[in-house]
């Protein structure tokens, strides 16, 4: 036997830092090019038998390869060993039916070689054939290990089988050949190269599946690698069977799957007890699968408040979102041929698994985004509530003072004010206590519109003054100029003429280009709106404000319609696919191209775009109609100058009589603090206002600023960017964002001067943020 | 001015969508106003109130109209999608049959 050319194949892999990993494939003796040749080959079912003979025809040893079905004929040279130890009869059958490439691990190197070797030996080891085999526990080398050379391995054939296997395992795990000292323990290598480890360990692949399916939360919940190699295989087999049942029952609905998931968890818990001796609390029977509806944000939030960290829940959600997005990213490149999944399941099942896992992750991500929005809204609510309580206390004090001074008008005002504040506080507290966090944003909308004035305030400000009111109004008065009155009288004849001409030109194309017509019509509307806008006090509107108007009018509807369009489009795509797959006209085509899709994904994507564009076009027309309807209603029912006439003109006259400038100087709630505070009128650049006085929070100011500068519904990311810029420029300390300054954001008073110039300069960049 | 009118000014001012800062400024400086100025304030606030009532109705009506229109749009989009499904599927059928 000493002449049997039992030569391990050695490959060196560079690990960087001057270190290398030597991979030894002990199965190389099966390579006919290694001095021996096959003879007397026979094949029955998935099993191959042959003699390995030397140049003189002497039989070195006989091989009965029960894993031969795992070899890829077309890649015979590279596919030395299959590493699918638990391949079932069904797998054999599939392999024989030309699907075998999907269950073959054609690269028998590194850890695969280790596993394959140990497992192969269980089936048929020509050297120790006919002897009793006991698979020993894996011995992890903890000190310098010297490798076995060819001769040593051959000599080892005289050892007891268990000793032989230990000997064979060590060098592969210990990763050293010859007399080279091992420089790294397996643990170190694992830490440095975790993905590689995941990619090649069947045990961990099973774990990965379980995690992705939600059956366990983290690897530590079922640390297979801490088991002995034999136990690893057994546990791996049991978990894999379970995962198969879970994933391959694609006929089962998702709801049914969810119902079953607790059963699977119980099974895992039982397996955990079996292999680790203790029950796993995290996967206990009492734990149920969280659904978006059942997530208790309230309790978590309340707890976080009690713990003194109102952002704890938000931070948790953000961390979870990042984690899910990373998982989805990791999964993006996976396919049925990827190393991670190869050899574990049928290709069709893997495809379905991947699809389902991606869908689940996408759902989770959407849910988390909504929860984050809800949490942000909740935090905002809390802030608003705090401010309202302060206002209420101030109003009560002022009422007392007014009563003491016997001033009926002030008394009535503050009574009214207190009533309003109490109502708002009550509504918000009800919302916060009601536990309807997931719907908190819509509830907030309802709340705002629940009374007449709330409704008017939100819409009238936005629709009649194009969002201009909130930010610019006070500035107009502060400036003490007569620009408002001037703008009331100013005519916009030039603009009108221009827009009329554009609309007239547009009429020529009527019936040929619906979209262009819509645009021209919108332009005409915009011209008329500009006039209204000028009358309302904004004498220098820009295009973004027209855009903002139409967005304000139809934004909510558009968002709803977006969902509808997506739904209709996907249904339409499915209808097309179904029709083509069942069309009798295409019977011949399908037969001739069996196994191929009738329609390729690229074309499907083009069709999807075409349908979406068509539906978007219809919506665009509706948006334009909205503007027309709105304008017509205003024109028919309202004196367009009313606000200017009754409010601007009137107030200016009245206030002018009592020193307008003095009256409208901001009155902060407390003494001014922090760098940059001033009571002077903020400077302007490029027609825009660069400073603002803090009303509630930097976040709120940023949001309002963006809303008044063409971003009608800014995203949290956009507000965040603006808030950071404002804080940084205004000397506001925000530890959470790492921003240093002169005053802590929680210590700021109403009236603190915020620098908005930076945001104005970065507006284009912020607009580009999604 | 009567007590009732003064109370009315306070109520209307409280309800006005004017900026809170301006309202506070007015209240804090009421002592400086002449009776005539307060009468004017009452007058303009009442006019504003009437107009806001009208705006409120217009906006409600607009929302209702908008709701109806967008429902119609949804129906139109469904119909359009059905037409496209038929058209696209027929095109592909014809194309593949010729191959």
Boltz contact constraints between the chains, C-beta under 6 A:
constraints:
  - contact:
      token1: [A, 408]
      token2: [B, 3]
      max_distance: 6.0
  - contact:
      token1: [A, 408]
      token2: [B, 6]
      max_distance: 6.0
  - contact:
      token1: [A, 408]
      token2: [B, 7]
      max_distance: 6.0
  - contact:
      token1: [A, 409]
      token2: [B, 6]
      max_distance: 6.0
  - contact:
      token1: [A, 409]
      token2: [B, 9]
      max_distance: 6.0
  - contact:
      token1: [A, 409]
      token2: [B, 10]
      max_distance: 6.0
  - contact:
      token1: [A, 410]
      token2: [B, 27]
      max_distance: 6.0
  - contact:
      token1: [A, 412]
      token2: [B, 7]
      max_distance: 6.0
  - contact:
      token1: [A, 412]
      token2: [B, 10]
      max_distance: 6.0
  - contact:
      token1: [A, 412]
      token2: [B, 11]
      max_distance: 6.0
  - contact:
      token1: [A, 413]
      token2: [B, 10]
      max_distance: 6.0
  - contact:
      token1: [A, 413]
      token2: [B, 13]
      max_distance: 6.0
  - contact:
      token1: [A, 413]
      token2: [B, 14]
      max_distance: 6.0
  - contact:
      token1: [A, 413]
      token2: [B, 27]
      max_distance: 6.0
  - contact:
      token1: [A, 416]
      token2: [B, 11]
      max_distance: 6.0
  - contact:
      token1: [A, 416]
      token2: [B, 14]
      max_distance: 6.0
  - contact:
      token1: [A, 417]
      token2: [B, 14]
      max_distance: 6.0
  - contact:
      token1: [A, 453]
      token2: [B, 15]
      max_distance: 6.0
  - contact:
      token1: [A, 456]
      token2: [B, 52]
      max_distance: 6.0
  - contact:
      token1: [A, 456]
      token2: [B, 56]
      max_distance: 6.0
  - contact:
      token1: [A, 457]
      token2: [B, 17]
      max_distance: 6.0
  - contact:
      token1: [A, 459]
      token2: [B, 59]
      max_distance: 6.0
  - contact:
      token1: [A, 460]
      token2: [B, 17]
      max_distance: 6.0
  - contact:
      token1: [A, 460]
      token2: [B, 55]
      max_distance: 6.0
  - contact:
      token1: [A, 473]
      token2: [B, 19]
      max_distance: 6.0
  - contact:
      token1: [A, 474]
      token2: [B, 19]
      max_distance: 6.0
  - contact:
      token1: [A, 474]
      token2: [B, 21]
      max_distance: 6.0
  - contact:
      token1: [A, 557]
      token2: [B, 70]
      max_distance: 6.0
  - contact:
      token1: [A, 564]
      token2: [B, 74]
      max_distance: 6.0
  - contact:
      token1: [A, 568]
      token2: [B, 77]
      max_distance: 6.0
  - contact:
      token1: [A, 568]
      token2: [B, 81]
      max_distance: 6.0
  - contact:
      token1: [A, 572]
      token2: [B, 81]
      max_distance: 6.0
  - contact:
      token1: [A, 572]
      token2: [B, 85]
      max_distance: 6.0
  - contact:
      token1: [A, 575]
      token2: [B, 85]
      max_distance: 6.0
  - contact:
      token1: [A, 576]
      token2: [B, 85]
      max_distance: 6.0
  - contact:
      token1: [A, 576]
      token2: [B, 88]
      max_distance: 6.0
  - contact:
      token1: [A, 576]
      token2: [B, 89]
      max_distance: 6.0
  - contact:
      token1: [A, 579]
      token2: [B, 89]
      max_distance: 6.0
  - contact:
      token1: [A, 583]
      token2: [B, 93]
      max_distance: 6.0
  - contact:
      token1: [A, 585]
      token2: [B, 93]
      max_distance: 6.0
  - contact:
      token1: [A, 585]
      token2: [B, 97]
      max_distance: 6.0
  - contact:
      token1: [A, 586]
      token2: [B, 96]
      max_distance: 6.0
  - contact:
      token1: [A, 589]
      token2: [B, 96]
      max_distance: 6.0
  - contact:
      token1: [A, 607]
      token2: [B, 88]
      max_distance: 6.0
  - contact:
      token1: [A, 611]
      token2: [B, 84]
      max_distance: 6.0
  - contact:
      token1: [A, 614]
      token2: [B, 80]
      max_distance: 6.0
  - contact:
      token1: [A, 615]
      token2: [B, 77]
      max_distance: 6.0
  - contact:
      token1: [A, 618]
      token2: [B, 76]
      max_distance: 6.0
  - contact:
      token1: [A, 618]
      token2: [B, 77]
      max_distance: 6.0
  - contact:
      token1: [A, 622]
      token2: [B, 73]
      max_distance: 6.0
  - contact:
      token1: [A, 626]
      token2: [B, 66]
      max_distance: 6.0
  - contact:
      token1: [A, 629]
      token2: [B, 65]
      max_distance: 6.0
  - contact:
      token1: [A, 630]
      token2: [B, 62]
      max_distance: 6.0
  - contact:
      token1: [A, 633]
      token2: [B, 58]
      max_distance: 6.0
  - contact:
      token1: [A, 633]
      token2: [B, 62]
      max_distance: 6.0
  - contact:
      token1: [A, 637]
      token2: [B, 58]
      max_distance: 6.0
  - contact:
      token1: [A, 642]
      token2: [B, 51]
      max_distance: 6.0
  - contact:
      token1: [A, 646]
      token2: [B, 44]
      max_distance: 6.0
  - contact:
      token1: [A, 646]
      token2: [B, 47]
      max_distance: 6.0
  - contact:
      token1: [A, 646]
      token2: [B, 48]
      max_distance: 6.0
  - contact:
      token1: [A, 647]
      token2: [B, 48]
      max_distance: 6.0
  - contact:
      token1: [A, 650]
      token2: [B, 44]
      max_distance: 6.0
  - contact:
      token1: [A, 654]
      token2: [B, 37]
      max_distance: 6.0
  - contact:
      token1: [A, 654]
      token2: [B, 40]
      max_distance: 6.0
  - contact:
      token1: [A, 654]
      token2: [B, 41]
      max_distance: 6.0
  - contact:
      token1: [A, 657]
      token2: [B, 37]
      max_distance: 6.0
  - contact:
      token1: [A, 658]
      token2: [B, 32]
      max_distance: 6.0
  - contact:
      token1: [A, 663]
      token2: [B, 25]
      max_distance: 6.0
  - contact:
      token1: [A, 663]
      token2: [B, 29]
      max_distance: 6.0
  - contact:
      token1: [A, 664]
      token2: [B, 25]
      max_distance: 6.0
